[in-house]
Amino acid sequence: MEEAIDPLRLENQLCFPLYACSRKIVNLYTPYFKPLGITYTQYIVFMVLWAKDGVSVRELGERLYLDSGTLTPLLKKMEASGFVRRERSPADERVTLVYLTEAGRALHDQCMDIPVQLSRSVSLTPEQAKTLYDLLYQILESEPQCALEEEK
């Protein structure tokens, strides 16, 4: 007879290695970001803005899976550091748009080599990295199902 799997053992949790790997990856970035005066979360905001400047706060939150409680203080700090500016949309006063400043745009070139450096720090083949990327986005894009909500 097979022994039942204990669902509350740490080694049986998918969430734990995801959490621990996320922390490890973010920590690998720290030596690159410290001299630039930015954090990982600011870096991902920059990546969105480097691709398309003038993004709404709402779109930033959707793209980065961040809620406004996290994003608003982050953007305030980036603005105080001189990296971004926030403006009300002329089309709709309720919408705040985020734009890079010259300092924010200048960071682009300083960050160009960071992804290559990080890929050298992670022991995955390009194929394994692609598979992991696809699986993680499969989780991110799936509709959340909470058993407690279904019971209501």
Buried (B, 14 or more C-beta within 10 A) or exposed (E): EEEEEEEEEEEEEEEEEEEEEEEEEBEBBEEBBEEBEBBBBBBBBBBBBBEEBEBBBEBBBEBBEBEEEEBBEBBEBBBEBEBBBBEEEEEEEEBBBBBBBEEBBEBEEEBEEBEEEEEEEEEEEEEEEEEEEEEEEEEEEEEEEEEEEEEE
